[in-house]
């Protein structure tokens, strides 16, 4: 199974694509989609959409895992990020892929074994689980890989098997 993990944001959207076969994780690609701050907001969302559509066409994931939002303070940032998150969900759904959503606590629990793990702990576990030489940079790419790993560890694989998925 190939999983596209997404850490949504309108300035930076992190992505990570992993392969999960026989309980083994293999990183395929990770990185970020950046949008310039001087670009009008609708065009920023369009750029994110085009970037995600390109990733889906290139890596042909079987599903998409997107991190849910948690913002305690800045509502302006939260609204923009929520719109970028909507673009991510739409990209998966438009491609006919099942889209799964995970809270930050779920991601931390699945990757580090503790829902209140620090960011650095999660990043180190991403490095270990994917057998990487270093923690992926920038942080948004590592976060997206963590979302993909979360789905691999806790996702609805029965739905995938029902449609003839990984053998």
C-alpha positions as CSV (number, residue, x, y, z in Angstrom):
1,X,0.0,0.0,0.0
2,X,1.3,3.5,-0.9
3,X,0.2,6.2,1.5
4,X,0.4,10.0,0.9
5,X,0.6,11.8,4.2
6,X,-0.1,15.5,4.3
7,X,0.6,18.2,6.9
8,X,-1.5,21.1,5.6
9,X,-0.6,24.7,5.6
10,X,-1.2,27.6,3.2
11,X,2.4,28.8,3.3
12,X,4.0,25.4,3.6
13,X,2.2,22.1,3.0
14,X,4.3,19.1,4.0
15,X,4.0,15.8,2.1
16,X,5.4,12.3,2.6
17,X,4.8,9.2,0.5
18,X,5.6,5.8,2.0
19,X,5.1,2.3,1.0
20,X,3.7,-0.1,3.6
21,X,4.0,-3.8,2.8
22,X,4.1,-6.8,5.1
23,X,4.3,-4.4,8.1
24,X,7.4,-2.8,6.7
25,X,7.7,0.9,6.0
26,X,9.7,2.3,3.1
27,X,10.0,6.1,2.4
28,X,9.4,7.0,-1.3
29,X,9.6,10.8,-1.1
30,X,9.0,13.8,1.2
31,X,9.1,17.5,0.9
32,X,7.1,20.6,1.0
33,X,4.9,22.7,-1.3
34,X,5.6,26.4,-0.6
35,X,3.5,29.3,-1.7
36,X,4.8,32.9,-1.8
37,X,3.3,35.3,0.7
38,X,2.8,37.9,-2.1
39,X,0.6,35.5,-4.1
40,X,-3.1,36.1,-3.8
41,X,-4.7,33.6,-1.4
42,X,-6.8,31.8,-4.1
43,X,-3.7,31.3,-6.2
44,X,-1.9,29.9,-3.2
45,X,-4.6,27.3,-2.7
46,X,-4.5,26.5,-6.4
47,X,-0.7,26.0,-6.2
48,X,-1.2,23.6,-3.3
49,X,-3.9,21.7,-5.3
50,X,-1.7,21.4,-8.4
51,X,1.2,20.2,-6.3
52,X,-0.8,17.6,-4.6
53,X,-2.4,16.5,-7.8
54,X,1.0,16.1,-9.3
55,X,2.2,13.9,-6.3
56,X,-0.9,11.8,-6.7
57,X,-0.4,11.3,-10.4
58,X,3.3,10.5,-9.9
59,X,3.2,8.2,-6.9
60,X,-0.3,6.7,-7.3
61,X,-1.1,6.4,-3.6
62,X,-3.8,4.0,-2.5
63,X,-5.0,6.5,0.1
64,X,-4.4,9.9,1.6
65,X,-3.8,10.7,5.3
66,X,-4.3,14.3,6.4
67,X,-3.5,15.8,9.8
68,X,-6.5,17.5,11.5
69,X,-6.0,21.0,12.8
70,X,-5.4,22.1,16.3
71,X,-5.0,25.8,17.0
72,X,-5.4,27.4,20.3
73,X,-4.5,30.9,19.6
74,X,-4.4,32.5,16.1
75,X,-7.8,32.2,14.4
76,X,-6.6,34.0,11.3
77,X,-3.9,31.4,10.7
78,X,-6.3,28.6,11.6
79,X,-8.8,29.7,9.0
80,X,-6.2,29.8,6.2
81,X,-4.7,26.5,7.2
82,X,-8.2,25.0,7.4
83,X,-8.7,26.1,3.8
84,X,-5.4,24.5,2.7
85,X,-6.5,21.3,4.6
86,X,-9.7,21.4,2.6
87,X,-7.7,21.5,-0.6
88,X,-5.7,18.5,0.6
89,X,-8.9,16.5,1.4
90,X,-10.4,17.5,-2.0
91,X,-7.3,16.4,-3.9
92,X,-7.5,12.9,-2.5
93,X,-11.3,12.7,-2.9
94,X,-11.1,14.1,-6.5
95,X,-8.6,11.3,-7.4
96,X,-11.1,8.7,-6.0
97,X,-8.8,7.9,-3.1
98,X,-10.0,7.2,0.5
99,X,-9.0,10.1,2.7
100,X,-8.3,9.5,6.4
101,X,-7.9,12.2,9.0
102,X,-5.8,12.0,12.2
103,X,-5.5,14.4,15.1
104,X,-2.0,15.4,16.3
105,X,-2.5,13.2,19.4
106,X,-3.3,10.2,17.2
107,X,-0.3,10.8,15.1
108,X,2.0,11.2,18.1
109,X,0.6,8.1,19.7
110,X,1.0,6.0,16.6
111,X,4.5,7.1,15.9
112,X,6.1,7.8,19.3
113,X,3.8,5.7,21.5
114,X,2.7,8.8,23.6
115,X,0.0,11.3,22.6
116,X,1.8,14.2,24.3
117,X,5.3,13.4,22.8
118,X,7.4,16.4,21.9
119,X,7.9,17.3,18.2
120,X,11.6,16.2,18.4
121,X,10.6,12.7,19.8
122,X,8.2,12.2,16.9
123,X,10.8,13.3,14.3
124,X,13.4,10.9,15.8
125,X,10.9,8.0,15.6
126,X,10.1,8.9,11.9
127,X,13.8,8.7,11.3
128,X,14.1,5.3,13.0
129,X,10.9,3.8,11.6
130,X,11.9,4.7,8.1
131,X,15.5,3.9,8.6
132,X,16.7,7.3,7.5
133,X,20.2,8.8,8.1
134,X,18.7,12.0,9.4
135,X,15.4,13.6,10.4
136,X,13.7,14.9,7.3
137,X,13.8,18.6,6.8
138,X,11.9,20.9,7.0
139,X,9.7,19.9,9.9
140,X,6.6,19.9,7.7
141,X,8.0,17.1,5.6
142,X,8.8,15.0,8.7
143,X,5.3,15.8,10.1
144,X,3.7,14.6,6.8
145,X,5.7,11.3,7.0
146,X,4.5,10.9,10.6
147,X,0.9,11.2,9.4
148,X,1.5,8.6,6.7
149,X,3.1,6.3,9.3
150,X,0.1,6.9,11.6
151,X,-2.2,5.6,8.9
152,X,0.1,2.6,8.3
153,X,-0.1,1.7,12.0
154,X,-3.7,2.5,12.7
155,X,-5.6,3.0,9.5
156,X,-8.6,1.3,8.1
157,X,-6.8,-1.5,6.1
158,X,-10.0,-3.6,5.9
159,X,-11.4,-1.0,3.4
160,X,-8.3,-1.3,1.4
161,X,-8.3,-5.1,1.3
162,X,-12.0,-5.1,0.4
163,X,-11.1,-3.4,-2.9
164,X,-8.3,-5.8,-3.8
165,X,-5.5,-3.8,-2.2
166,X,-2.1,-5.0,-1.3
167,X,-1.5,-8.8,-1.4
